[in-house]
């Protein structure tokens, strides 16, 4: 469902040298990661520049709900990926997705 949306991901250089993936969606909002299938998670990380590491999410069958439950330790040790990319994935992608999801759900209540 979101694979098509994930193909229009753009990259923005941040001042600290990280890259931030931005999803472009018709209504201007990113789709809720809780609704992502495993393939959506894999495609998100591929589009974000983590081609090699994206397969680890697929191998571990991480869907959107699982992604939102991941801790820093899960990403650093549970996926068997190198430390550098794992730190970037957690800090610049997983954690912001979790924060955005919580904010979106808080506004719905």
C-alpha positions in Angstrom: 0.0 0.0 0.0 2.7 2.5 1.0 5.4 1.2 -1.4 4.3 3.7 -4.1 4.5 6.5 -1.5 7.9 5.4 -0.3 9.3 5.7 -3.8 9.0 9.5 -3.6 11.3 9.8 -0.7 13.7 12.7 -0.8 16.9 13.1 1.1 17.8 16.3 3.1 21.3 16.9 4.4 21.2 18.1 8.0 23.8 20.2 9.7 25.2 17.3 11.7 25.9 15.3 8.6 23.0 13.0 8.8 20.4 12.4 6.1 16.8 12.7 6.8 14.2 10.9 4.7 11.2 12.9 3.8 8.1 11.2 2.5 6.0 13.1 0.1 2.3 12.2 0.3 -0.7 13.7 -1.5 -2.2 15.1 1.7 1.2 16.4 2.9 1.4 14.0 5.8 3.6 10.9 6.1 1.6 7.6 6.4 1.4 6.1 9.8 4.3 3.6 10.2 2.0 1.4 12.3 0.2 0.5 9.1 3.4 -0.5 7.2 4.0 -4.0 6.0 7.4 -5.6 6.2 8.0 -4.6 2.6 7.2 -1.0 3.4 9.7 -0.9 6.2 12.4 -2.5 3.9 11.6 0.0 1.1 11.7 2.9 3.6 15.2 2.1 4.7 16.4 1.3 1.1 15.1 4.7 0.0 16.8 6.3 3.0 20.1 5.1 1.8 20.5 1.9 3.9 20.2 -0.6 1.1 22.4 -3.3 2.8 20.8 -2.8 6.2 17.2 -2.8 4.9 17.4 -6.5 4.2 17.9 -7.1 8.0 14.5 -5.7 8.7 13.0 -8.0 6.1 14.9 -11.0 7.5 13.6 -10.3 11.0 10.1 -9.6 9.6 9.9 -6.1 11.1 6.7 -4.5 10.1 5.6 -1.0 11.0 4.1 -2.0 14.4 7.3 -3.9 15.3 9.5 -0.9 14.1 7.6 1.4 16.4 8.3 -0.9 19.4 12.0 -1.3 18.7 14.5 0.0 21.3 17.9 1.3 20.6 19.4 -2.0 21.8 17.1 -3.9 19.4 18.5 -1.9 16.5 22.1 -2.1 17.6 22.2 -5.8 18.5 19.1 -7.5 17.3 19.5 -6.9 13.6 23.1 -8.0 13.2 24.1 -4.9 11.3 27.3 -2.8 11.7 27.3 -0.3 14.6 27.7 2.9 12.6 24.7 2.3 10.3 22.7 0.9 13.2 23.2 4.1 15.3 22.2 6.3 12.4 19.1 4.1 11.6 17.9 4.4 15.2 18.7 8.0 15.9 17.7 9.5 12.6 14.9 7.2 11.5 13.4 4.8 14.1 13.3 7.3 17.0 11.8 10.1 14.9 9.2 7.7 13.4 8.3 6.7 16.9 8.0 10.3 18.1 5.9 11.3 15.1 3.6 8.3 15.6 3.1 9.3 19.3 2.4 12.9 18.4 -0.1 11.9 15.7 -1.9 9.5 18.0 -2.0 12.1 20.8 -3.7 14.6 18.4 -6.4 12.0 17.5 -7.5 11.4 21.1 
